[in-house]
Amino acid sequence: MRKSIYGLGRNWPIEWREAEQSLLQADRRLNVSASRAASEDRRSAPYPQGPIPLSVATLQTLKSWGGE
């Protein structure tokens, strides 16, 4: 779609619906952890694992970088 939308690069030779089943299977095998809200894809199934909560140490590091 990149070529169709932006005029750059090349479009994928397959459609999303053809690739999605393989991608979902890979996610299951790898036990992928992610938040669907953070994703902008058109998944028909949720990720196998929900998002991993940030540790206190990670939150402190992010705060020291200026995050909230």
Secondary structure, 3 states (H helix, E strand, C coil): CHHHHHCCCCCCCCCHHHHHHHHHHHHHHHCCECCHHHCCCCCCCCCCECCCCCCHHHHHHHHHCCCC
